[in-house]
Amino acid sequence: MQKTTATTVSDYNKLQSQAASEICNLLEININKYLKNNESKIWHGSPVWFINGNPVVAYSVRKDGRVSLMFFSGQSFNDEDLKPEGKFKAAEIFYSSRDEVETGKLKKWLGLAIDIQWDYKNIVKNKGVLVSLPAMSGKENICSRGHVYAKSKDIPTCPTCWPGRYNHNESKT
């Protein structure tokens, strides 16, 4: 892995070895395909995709040359192929070659990344507590400020515009 000075995802991919670059390009194409119209940028040195400012998926090239594909809420996917990463809800899988990437599984995980989200965007504001966000598939609404949210009987208005009104905390045991 080279030290990145990339400002775009494509630039990041070009800075990698040939094998890592092939994996990164395949991941970028598929993530963009299934997370349409969502923001992507280099964040903390790696490509990251966001839904309404909340990070959902990232990849990075490790020192050993393997590519880590990480889902910020991946532990909640209950998929044995994704291994826990860090102290919150993230989970990851490693790839050493382009052929190891199973696009069917990737599509499934990206669908889960839309539906299952923990609020990393506001983790500091929430004093280190991750809050579960409502599922984004199904009845999606966009508030007057452009926030996308799943409207339901329990959530009739935008939870971003009206913070504290809805409590989606994981049950504490």
ZAVEX-683725 format. One record per atom (N, C-alpha, C): x, y, z; atom name; residue in three letters. Coordinates in nm, 3 decimals, decimal comma. Example, Ala and Ser with C-alpha at 12.3 -4.5 7.8 and 13.67 -1.06 7.14 Angstrom:
BEGIN
        c1        c2        c3   atome   residu
     1,319    -0,569     0,780       N      ALA
     1,230    -0,450     0,780      CA      ALA
     1,320    -0,330     0,780       C      ALA
     1,285    -0,225     0,708       N      SER
     1,367    -0,106     0,714      CA      SER
     1,290     0,003     0,787       C      SER
//
This chain:
BEGIN
        c1        c2        c3   atome   residu
     0,084    -0,118     0,000       N      MET
     0,000     0,000     0,000      CA      MET
     0,088     0,124     0,000       C      MET
     0,055     0,217    -0,085       N      GLN
     0,128     0,342    -0,087      CA      GLN
     0,056     0,443     0,002       C      GLN
     0,132     0,537     0,055       N      LYS
     0,074     0,647     0,131      CA      LYS
    -0,016     0,724     0,035       C      LYS
    -0,142     0,743     0,073       N      THR
    -0,236     0,806    -0,018      CA      THR
    -0,237     0,958    -0,005       C      THR
    -0,236     1,021    -0,119       N      THR
    -0,259     1,164    -0,127      CA      THR
    -0,377     1,187    -0,220       C      THR
    -0,451     1,081    -0,242       N      ALA
    -0,564     1,086    -0,335      CA      ALA
    -0,675     1,176    -0,281       C      ALA
    -0,742     1,241    -0,373       N      THR
    -0,856     1,324    -0,336      CA      THR
    -0,987     1,265    -0,388       C      THR
    -0,978     1,163    -0,475       N      THR
    -1,097     1,096    -0,526      CA      THR
    -1,079     0,945    -0,511       C      THR
    -1,190     0,874    -0,517       N      VAL
    -1,184     0,728    -0,507      CA      VAL
    -1,103     0,670    -0,622       C      VAL
    -1,126     0,719    -0,742       N      SER
    -1,052     0,669    -0,859      CA      SER
    -0,902     0,692    -0,844       C      SER
    -0,863     0,809    -0,792       N      ASP
    -0,721     0,836    -0,769      CA      ASP
    -0,663     0,739    -0,666       C      ASP
    -0,740     0,711    -0,560       N      TYR
    -0,697     0,616    -0,458      CA      TYR
    -0,668     0,480    -0,524       C      TYR
    -0,760     0,434    -0,607       N      ASN
    -0,744     0,304    -0,673      CA      ASN
    -0,618     0,300    -0,760       C      ASN
    -0,590     0,410    -0,830       N      LYS
    -0,474     0,417    -0,919      CA      LYS
    -0,341     0,411    -0,844       C      LYS
    -0,341     0,452    -0,718       N      LEU
    -0,218     0,453    -0,637      CA      LEU
    -0,178     0,315    -0,586       C      LEU
    -0,263     0,215    -0,603       N      GLN
    -0,241     0,082    -0,545      CA      GLN
    -0,165    -0,008    -0,643       C      GLN
    -0,118    -0,122    -0,592       N      SER
    -0,055    -0,222    -0,678      CA      SER
    -0,158    -0,270    -0,780       C      SER
    -0,114    -0,340    -0,882       N      GLN
    -0,206    -0,385    -0,986      CA      GLN
    -0,316    -0,474    -0,929       C      GLN
    -0,280    -0,571    -0,847       N      ALA
    -0,379    -0,664    -0,790      CA      ALA
    -0,479    -0,589    -0,701       C      ALA
    -0,428    -0,501    -0,614       N      ALA
    -0,517    -0,425    -0,525      CA      ALA
    -0,603    -0,328    -0,605       C      ALA
    -0,546    -0,267    -0,706       N      SER
    -0,620    -0,173    -0,790      CA      SER
    -0,737    -0,242    -0,861       C      SER
    -0,716    -0,365    -0,908       N      GLU
    -0,823    -0,440    -0,975      CA      GLU
    -0,937    -0,468    -0,877       C      GLU
    -0,904    -0,503    -0,754       N      ILE
    -1,007    -0,529    -0,652      CA      ILE
    -1,081    -0,398    -0,622       C      ILE
    -1,006    -0,292    -0,598       N      CYS
    -1,065    -0,162    -0,564      CA      CYS
    -1,157    -0,112    -0,675       C      CYS
    -1,114    -0,125    -0,800       N      ASN
    -1,198    -0,082    -0,913      CA      ASN
    -1,329    -0,160    -0,918       C      ASN
    -1,321    -0,291    -0,897       N      LEU
    -1,442    -0,374    -0,897      CA      LEU
    -1,535    -0,334    -0,783       C      LEU
    -1,479    -0,310    -0,666       N      LEU
    -1,561    -0,268    -0,552      CA      LEU
    -1,625    -0,132    -0,579       C      LEU
    -1,547    -0,038    -0,630       N      GLU
    -1,600     0,096    -0,659      CA      GLU
    -1,717     0,090    -0,757       C      GLU
    -1,701     0,014    -0,865       N      ILE
    -1,807     0,002    -0,966      CA      ILE
    -1,935    -0,054    -0,904       C      ILE
    -1,921    -0,160    -0,826       N      ASN
    -2,039    -0,223    -0,766      CA      ASN
    -2,102    -0,139    -0,657       C      ASN
    -2,021    -0,075    -0,574       N      ILE
    -2,077     0,010    -0,469      CA      ILE
    -2,153     0,127    -0,532       C      ILE
    -2,094     0,190    -0,633       N      ASN
    -2,163     0,300    -0,700      CA      ASN
    -2,291     0,254    -0,769       C      ASN
    -2,291     0,132    -0,819       N      LYS
    -2,409     0,078    -0,886      CA      LYS
    -2,526     0,060    -0,790       C      LYS
    -2,497     0,011    -0,670       N      TYR
    -2,605    -0,021    -0,576      CA      TYR
    -2,632     0,089    -0,473       C      TYR
    -2,538     0,179    -0,455       N      LEU
    -2,562     0,294    -0,367      CA      LEU
    -2,569     0,420    -0,452       C      LEU
    -2,661     0,421    -0,544       N      LYS
    -2,676     0,533    -0,638      CA      LYS
    -2,705     0,662    -0,564       C      LYS
    -2,651     0,771    -0,618       N      ASN
    -2,679     0,906    -0,568      CA      ASN
    -2,640     0,927    -0,423       C      ASN
    -2,543     0,854    -0,375       N      ASN
    -2,494     0,875    -0,240      CA      ASN
    -2,351     0,926    -0,247       C      ASN
    -2,311     0,998    -0,146       N      GLU
    -2,181     1,062    -0,143      CA      GLU
    -2,069     0,960    -0,121       C      GLU
    -1,960     0,978    -0,194       N      SER
    -1,839     0,901    -0,168      CA      SER
    -1,723     1,000    -0,165       C      SER
    -1,627     0,971    -0,079       N      LYS
    -1,510     1,058    -0,069      CA      LYS
    -1,398     0,984     0,003       C      LYS
    -1,279     1,042    -0,003       N      ILE
    -1,167     0,990     0,073      CA      ILE
    -1,183     1,046     0,214       C      ILE
    -1,194     0,956     0,310       N      TRP
    -1,218     0,994     0,450      CA      TRP
    -1,120     0,915     0,535       C      TRP
    -1,040     0,982     0,612       N      HIS
    -0,935     0,918     0,692      CA      HIS
    -0,844     0,832     0,603       C      HIS
    -0,820     0,878     0,481       N      GLY
    -0,728     0,812     0,390      CA      GLY
    -0,783     0,698     0,307       C      GLY
    -0,913     0,668     0,320       N      SER
    -0,974     0,556     0,247      CA      SER
    -1,104     0,597     0,180       C      SER
    -1,142     0,528     0,071       N      PRO
    -1,272     0,555     0,009      CA      PRO
    -1,386     0,511     0,101       C      PRO
    -1,482     0,602     0,122       N      VAL
    -1,597     0,575     0,208      CA      VAL
    -1,722     0,627     0,139       C      VAL
    -1,831     0,550     0,151       N      TRP
    -1,962     0,590     0,097      CA      TRP
    -2,054     0,623     0,213       C      TRP
    -2,135     0,726     0,195       N      PHE
    -2,223     0,778     0,298      CA      PHE
    -2,367     0,783     0,248       C      PHE
    -2,460     0,759     0,338       N      ILE
    -2,603     0,781     0,312      CA      ILE
    -2,647     0,887     0,411       C      ILE
    -2,688     1,001     0,361       N      ASN
    -2,728     1,114     0,446      CA      ASN
    -2,621     1,151     0,548       C      ASN
    -2,496     1,147     0,505       N      GLY
    -2,386     1,184     0,593      CA      GLY
    -2,339     1,075     0,687       C      GLY
    -2,406     0,961     0,685       N      ASN
    -2,370     0,849     0,772      CA      ASN
    -2,284     0,749     0,693       C      ASN
    -2,161     0,719     0,739       N      PRO
    -2,077     0,624     0,665      CA      PRO
    -2,135     0,483     0,670       C      PRO
    -2,140     0,417     0,553       N      VAL
    -2,197     0,282     0,548      CA      VAL
    -2,100     0,176     0,498       C      VAL
    -2,011     0,212     0,406       N      VAL
    -1,917     0,113     0,352      CA      VAL
    -1,787     0,183     0,313       C      VAL
    -1,676     0,109     0,330       N      ALA
    -1,544     0,163     0,295      CA      ALA
    -1,455     0,047     0,252       C      ALA
    -1,349     0,081     0,183       N      TYR
    -1,245    -0,018     0,160      CA      TYR
    -1,109     0,049     0,175       C      TYR
    -1,010    -0,034     0,203       N      SER
    -0,874     0,016     0,217      CA      SER
    -0,777    -0,095     0,184       C      SER
    -0,660    -0,057     0,139       N      VAL
    -0,555    -0,153     0,110      CA      VAL
    -0,462    -0,157     0,231       C      VAL
    -0,445    -0,276     0,285       N      ARG
    -0,362    -0,295     0,405      CA      ARG
    -0,215    -0,311     0,368       C      ARG
    -0,129    -0,306     0,466       N      LYS
     0,016    -0,315     0,443      CA      LYS
     0,055    -0,444     0,372       C      LYS
    -0,019    -0,553     0,400       N      ASP
     0,014    -0,681     0,337      CA      ASP
    -0,040    -0,693     0,195       C      ASP
    -0,105    -0,586     0,145       N      GLY
    -0,157    -0,585     0,009      CA      GLY
    -0,301    -0,631    -0,006       C      GLY
    -0,357    -0,688     0,101       N      ARG
    -0,497    -0,731     0,094      CA      ARG
    -0,589    -0,609     0,102       C      ARG
    -0,706    -0,622     0,040       N      VAL
    -0,805    -0,515     0,043      CA      VAL
    -0,911    -0,552     0,146       C      VAL
    -0,935    -0,460     0,238       N      SER
    -1,039    -0,476     0,339      CA      SER
    -1,164    -0,404     0,292       C      SER
    -1,275    -0,476     0,284       N      LEU
    -1,406    -0,417     0,255      CA      LEU
    -1,480    -0,415     0,388       C      LEU
    -1,514    -0,295     0,436       N      MET
    -1,574    -0,283     0,569      CA      MET
    -1,712    -0,217     0,560       C      MET
    -1,806    -0,279     0,628       N      PHE
    -1,941    -0,224     0,643      CA      PHE
    -1,952    -0,171     0,785       C      PHE
    -1,984    -0,044     0,800       N      PHE
    -1,987     0,018     0,932      CA      PHE
    -2,090    -0,047     1,024       C      PHE
    -2,197    -0,102     0,970       N      SER
    -2,299    -0,170     1,050      CA      SER
    -2,298    -0,320     1,025       C      SER
    -2,189    -0,372     0,972       N      GLY
    -2,179    -0,510     0,926      CA      GLY
    -2,202    -0,618     1,029       C      GLY
    -2,174    -0,591     1,157       N      GLN
    -2,199    -0,694     1,259      CA      GLN
    -2,348    -0,723     1,273       C      GLN
    -2,430    -0,625     1,237       N      SER
    -2,575    -0,645     1,244      CA      SER
    -2,630    -0,721     1,124       C      SER
    -2,546    -0,751     1,025       N      PHE
    -2,589    -0,828     0,908      CA      PHE
    -2,600    -0,976     0,939       C      PHE
    -2,538    -1,021     1,048       N      ASN
    -2,538    -1,163     1,087      CA      ASN
    -2,490    -1,252     0,974       C      ASN
    -2,376    -1,217     0,916       N      ASP
    -2,318    -1,294     0,806      CA      ASP
    -2,180    -1,342     0,849       C      ASP
    -2,160    -1,473     0,848       N      GLU
    -2,034    -1,530     0,897      CA      GLU
    -1,913    -1,495     0,811       C      GLU
    -1,934    -1,449     0,687       N      ASP
    -1,822    -1,408     0,603      CA      ASP
    -1,763    -1,273     0,646       C      ASP
    -1,841    -1,194     0,717       N      LEU
    -1,795    -1,064     0,765      CA      LEU
    -1,747    -1,078     0,909       C      LEU
    -1,624    -1,039     0,934       N      LYS
    -1,563    -1,052     1,067      CA      LYS
    -1,568    -0,920     1,141       C      LYS
    -1,599    -0,923     1,272       N      PRO
    -1,605    -0,800     1,351      CA      PRO
    -1,475    -0,719     1,341       C      PRO
    -1,491    -0,588     1,338       N      GLU
    -1,378    -0,496     1,330      CA      GLU
    -1,403    -0,380     1,426       C      GLU
    -1,313    -0,359     1,519       N      GLY
    -1,325    -0,247     1,611      CA      GLY
    -1,424    -0,273     1,723       C      GLY
    -1,453    -0,166     1,799       N      LYS
    -1,537    -0,181     1,917      CA      LYS
    -1,684    -0,148     1,895       C      LYS
    -1,721    -0,105     1,776       N      PHE
    -1,860    -0,070     1,751      CA      PHE
    -1,930    -0,179     1,670       C      PHE
    -1,993    -0,147     1,559       N      LYS
    -2,074    -0,243     1,483      CA      LYS
    -2,014    -0,281     1,348       C      LYS
    -1,892    -0,238     1,321       N      ALA
    -1,831    -0,265     1,190      CA      ALA
    -1,791    -0,411     1,175       C      ALA
    -1,791    -0,456     1,049       N      ALA
    -1,743    -0,590     1,014      CA      ALA
    -1,679    -0,581     0,876       C      ALA
    -1,584    -0,670     0,850       N      GLU
    -1,509    -0,661     0,725      CA      GLU
    -1,478    -0,798     0,668       C      GLU
    -1,437    -0,794     0,542       N      ILE
    -1,389    -0,913     0,472      CA      ILE
    -1,264    -0,869     0,395       C      ILE
    -1,169    -0,960     0,378       N      PHE
    -1,045    -0,929     0,307      CA      PHE
    -1,041    -1,001     0,173       C      PHE
    -0,983    -0,932     0,075       N      TYR
    -0,963    -0,990    -0,058      CA      TYR
    -0,817    -0,978    -0,098       C      TYR
    -0,765    -1,085    -0,158       N      SER
    -0,628    -1,085    -0,210      CA      SER
    -0,625    -1,081    -0,362       C      SER
    -0,737    -1,118    -0,424       N      SER
    -0,746    -1,111    -0,570      CA      SER
    -0,888    -1,075    -0,612       C      SER
    -0,899    -1,022    -0,731       N      ARG
    -1,028    -0,980    -0,787      CA      ARG
    -1,126    -1,097    -0,793       C      ARG
    -1,075    -1,216    -0,819       N      ASP
    -1,160    -1,335    -0,833      CA      ASP
    -1,230    -1,375    -0,703       C      ASP
    -1,178    -1,330    -0,591       N      GLU
    -1,238    -1,363    -0,461      CA      GLU
    -1,366    -1,282    -0,433       C      GLU
    -1,384    -1,171    -0,503       N      VAL
    -1,499    -1,084    -0,479      CA      VAL
    -1,623    -1,148    -0,541       C      VAL
    -1,718    -1,184    -0,456       N      GLU
    -1,844    -1,242    -0,503      CA      GLU
    -1,946    -1,129    -0,512       C      GLU
    -1,976    -1,088    -0,636       N      THR
    -2,062    -0,971    -0,654      CA      THR
    -2,205    -0,994    -0,604       C      THR
    -2,251    -1,118    -0,602       N      GLY
    -2,383    -1,147    -0,546      CA      GLY
    -2,388    -1,117    -0,397       C      GLY
    -2,285    -1,159    -0,326       N      LYS
    -2,278    -1,129    -0,182      CA      LYS
    -2,261    -0,980    -0,159       C      LYS
    -2,180    -0,916    -0,242       N      LEU
    -2,158    -0,773    -0,229      CA      LEU
    -2,290    -0,698    -0,247       C      LEU
    -2,369    -0,737    -0,345       N      LYS
    -2,500    -0,674    -0,368      CA      LYS
    -2,590    -0,693    -0,244       C      LYS
    -2,590    -0,813    -0,188       N      LYS
    -2,670    -0,841    -0,068      CA      LYS
    -2,626    -0,753     0,047       C      LYS
    -2,494    -0,744     0,070       N      TRP
    -2,442    -0,664     0,180      CA      TRP
    -2,473    -0,515     0,161       C      TRP
    -2,466    -0,468     0,038       N      LEU
    -2,496    -0,327     0,012      CA      LEU
    -2,644    -0,298     0,038       C      LEU
    -2,731    -0,394     0,006       N      GLY
    -2,873    -0,380     0,039      CA      GLY
    -2,893    -0,374     0,190       C      GLY
    -2,821    -0,458     0,262       N      LEU
    -2,829    -0,457     0,408      CA      LEU
    -2,772    -0,327     0,464       C      LEU
    -2,669    -0,273     0,399       N      ALA
    -2,609    -0,147     0,445      CA      ALA
    -2,708    -0,031     0,435       C      ALA
    -2,799    -0,040     0,340       N      ILE
    -2,903     0,063     0,328      CA      ILE
    -3,007     0,044     0,439       C      ILE
    -3,047    -0,079     0,463       N      ASP
    -3,154    -0,109     0,559      CA      ASP
    -3,110    -0,108     0,704       C      ASP
    -2,985    -0,146     0,731       N      ILE
    -2,938    -0,158     0,869      CA      ILE
    -2,826    -0,057     0,889       C      ILE
    -2,857     0,048     0,960       N      GLN
    -2,757     0,152     0,984      CA      GLN
    -2,754     0,190     1,131       C      GLN
    -2,632     0,211     1,179       N      TRP
    -2,609     0,267     1,311      CA      TRP
    -2,557     0,407     1,289       C      TRP
    -2,596     0,500     1,372       N      ASP
    -2,571     0,642     1,352      CA      ASP
    -2,429     0,683     1,392       C      ASP
    -2,333     0,655     1,301       N      TYR
    -2,195     0,696     1,323      CA      TYR
    -2,181     0,848     1,306       C      TYR
    -2,266     0,907     1,224       N      LYS
    -2,261     1,050     1,196      CA      LYS
    -2,271     1,131     1,326       C      LYS
    -2,353     1,086     1,419       N      ASN
    -2,377     1,161     1,543      CA      ASN
    -2,321     1,092     1,667       C      ASN
    -2,219     1,007     1,649       N      ILE
    -2,167     0,931     1,762      CA      ILE
    -2,104     1,022     1,869       C      ILE
    -2,040     1,131     1,829       N      VAL
    -1,983     1,224     1,927      CA      VAL
    -2,095     1,295     2,002       C      VAL
    -2,193     1,343     1,927       N      LYS
    -2,308     1,411     1,988      CA      LYS
    -2,382     1,318     2,084       C      LYS
    -2,384     1,188     2,051       N      ASN
    -2,452     1,089     2,136      CA      ASN
    -2,358     1,030     2,242       C      ASN
    -2,245     1,096     2,265       N      LYS
    -2,149     1,059     2,370      CA      LYS
    -2,099     0,915     2,357       C      LYS
    -2,067     0,875     2,234       N      GLY
    -2,009     0,743     2,211      CA      GLY
    -2,109     0,630     2,204       C      GLY
    -2,238     0,662     2,209       N      VAL
    -2,342     0,560     2,201      CA      VAL
    -2,393     0,554     2,057       C      VAL
    -2,391     0,434     2,001       N      LEU
    -2,446     0,416     1,867      CA      LEU
    -2,596     0,398     1,877       C      LEU
    -2,667     0,469     1,791       N      VAL
    -2,812     0,465     1,787      CA      VAL
    -2,853     0,400     1,656       C      VAL
    -2,947     0,309     1,661       N      SER
    -2,997     0,243     1,541      CA      SER
    -3,084     0,339     1,461       C      SER
    -3,060     0,347     1,331       N      LEU
    -3,141     0,431     1,244      CA      LEU
    -3,253     0,348     1,181       C      LEU
    -3,363     0,411     1,143       N      PRO
    -3,472     0,337     1,080      CA      PRO
    -3,430     0,284     0,943       C      PRO
    -3,490     0,173     0,902       N      ALA
    -3,461     0,112     0,772      CA      ALA
    -3,493     0,211     0,661       C      ALA
    -3,408     0,212     0,558       N      MET
    -3,425     0,308     0,449      CA      MET
    -3,501     0,252     0,329       C      MET
    -3,520     0,123     0,322       N      SER
    -3,593     0,070     0,208      CA      SER
    -3,742     0,083     0,234       C      SER
    -3,819     0,067     0,132       N      GLY
    -3,964     0,078     0,149      CA      GLY
    -4,008     0,220     0,132       C      GLY
    -4,080     0,274     0,230       N      LYS
    -4,135     0,408     0,220      CA      LYS
    -4,030     0,512     0,257       C      LYS
    -3,960     0,562     0,157       N      GLU
    -3,860     0,664     0,180      CA      GLU
    -3,920     0,801     0,157       C      GLU
    -3,887     0,894     0,242       N      ASN
    -3,931     1,032     0,228      CA      ASN
    -3,809     1,122     0,229       C      ASN
    -3,825     1,239     0,172       N      ILE
    -3,721     1,339     0,176      CA      ILE
    -3,782     1,464     0,237       C      ILE
    -3,722     1,511     0,345       N      CYS
    -3,775     1,630     0,412      CA      CYS
    -3,735     1,755     0,335       C      CYS
    -3,783     1,870     0,378       N      SER
    -3,756     1,995     0,308      CA      SER
    -3,608     2,033     0,308       C      SER
    -3,530     1,974     0,398       N      ARG
    -3,386     2,001     0,401      CA      ARG
    -3,306     1,896     0,324       C      ARG
    -3,373     1,801     0,260       N      GLY
    -3,306     1,702     0,178      CA      GLY
    -3,265     1,575     0,248       C      GLY
    -3,304     1,555     0,373       N      HIS
    -3,272     1,431     0,444      CA      HIS
    -3,366     1,321     0,400       C      HIS
    -3,310     1,203     0,372       N      VAL
    -3,391     1,088     0,336      CA      VAL
    -3,418     1,008     0,463       C      VAL
    -3,543     0,970     0,486       N      TYR
    -3,578     0,892     0,604      CA      TYR
    -3,696     0,802     0,572       C      TYR
    -3,711     0,698     0,652       N      ALA
    -3,820     0,603     0,634      CA      ALA
    -3,938     0,648     0,721       C      ALA
    -4,040     0,697     0,656       N      LYS
    -4,158     0,744     0,729      CA      LYS
    -4,241     0,624     0,772       C      LYS
    -4,286     0,630     0,896       N      SER
    -4,371     0,523     0,949      CA      SER
    -4,465     0,583     1,052       C      SER
    -4,549     0,497     1,110       N      LYS
    -4,639     0,541     1,215      CA      LYS
    -4,560     0,598     1,333       C      LYS
    -4,445     0,535     1,363       N      ASP
    -4,363     0,578     1,476      CA      ASP
    -4,273     0,698     1,443       C      ASP
    -4,245     0,717     1,315       N      ILE
    -4,155     0,825     1,273      CA      ILE
    -4,225     0,906     1,162       C      ILE
    -4,314     0,997     1,198       N      PRO
    -4,387     1,073     1,097      CA      PRO
    -4,310     1,191     1,040       C      PRO
    -4,203     1,238     1,108       N      THR
    -4,124     1,350     1,060      CA      THR
    -3,976     1,313     1,060       C      THR
    -3,897     1,394     0,994       N      CYS
    -3,754     1,369     0,977      CA      CYS
    -3,681     1,363     1,111       C      CYS
    -3,618     1,249     1,144       N      PRO
    -3,545     1,238     1,271      CA      PRO
    -3,417     1,321     1,275       C      PRO
    -3,364     1,361     1,160       N      THR
    -3,246     1,446     1,159      CA      THR
    -3,282     1,589     1,197       C      THR
    -3,395     1,636     1,145       N      CYS
    -3,441     1,771     1,175      CA      CYS
    -3,497     1,783     1,317       C      CYS
    -3,547     1,674     1,368       N      TRP
    -3,606     1,672     1,501      CA      TRP
    -3,532     1,574     1,591       C      TRP
    -3,401     1,597     1,618       N      PRO
    -3,324     1,503     1,700      CA      PRO
    -3,380     1,493     1,841       C      PRO
    -3,367     1,375     1,897       N      GLY
    -3,416     1,351     2,032      CA      GLY
    -3,562     1,316     2,040       C      GLY
    -3,633     1,335     1,930       N      ARG
    -3,777     1,306     1,930      CA      ARG
    -3,804     1,156     1,922       C      ARG
    -3,713     1,085     1,856       N      TYR
    -3,730     0,941     1,838      CA      TYR
    -3,613     0,870     1,902       C      TYR
    -3,639     0,766     1,979       N      ASN
    -3,534     0,692     2,046      CA      ASN
    -3,519     0,556     1,979       C      ASN
    -3,409     0,539     1,906       N      HIS
    -3,382     0,412     1,838      CA      HIS
    -3,263     0,342     1,900       C      HIS
    -3,238     0,369     2,029       N      ASN
    -3,124     0,306     2,095      CA      ASN
    -3,140     0,157     2,101       C      ASN
    -3,029     0,088     2,088       N      GLU
    -3,027    -0,057     2,105      CA      GLU
    -3,062    -0,084     2,252       C      GLU
    -3,140    -0,185     2,276       N      SER
    -3,176    -0,216     2,414      CA      SER
    -3,051    -0,247     2,494       C      SER
    -3,043    -0,190     2,614       N      LYS
    -2,926    -0,209     2,699      CA      LYS
    -2,949    -0,325     2,792       C      LYS
    -2,852    -0,414     2,799       N      THR
    -2,864    -0,529     2,888      CA      THR
    -2,762    -0,523     2,996       C      THR
//
